Amino acid sequence: MEEIRSFIEEEDGVTTVEIILVLLVLIALVALFKDQLIKVVKSILNKVSSQSNAI
């Protein structure tokens, strides 16, 4: 009986669900802003490569 009570009161599974929900939200945001993110990354990489030639 004590094992059943401890199983019901256990809350470890909640953190797994929360992590999955956060990951789903992040994936959705990346999917929505994919084109903008690609432009930003390309811009940053171009700046890094052009400034590294100056060194």
C-alpha positions, -999 to 999 in steps of 0.1 A, spaced: 0 0 0 29 24 8 44 18 -26 12 28 -44 10 60 -23 46 69 -31 40 63 -68 10 86 -68 28 113 -50 59 111 -72 64 142 -94 95 132 -114 75 127 -146 63 164 -146 98 176 -154 100 153 -184 68 167 -198 79 202 -192 112 196 -210 93 181 -240 70 211 -241 98 236 -241 116 217 -269 84 217 -289 80 254 -285 116 260 -295 113 238 -326 81 256 -336 99 290 -332 128 278 -353 104 266 -380 85 299 -380 116 321 -382 138 298 -403 145 323 -431 153 351 -407 176 329 -387 195 318 -418 200 354 -429 213 364 -394 237 334 -393 250 341 -428 255 378 -419 274 369 -388 296 344 -406 304 369 -434 314 395 -408 336 369 -390 353 358 -422 359 393 -434 373 405 -401 395 374 -397 412 383 -430 422 416 -414 441 399 -386 
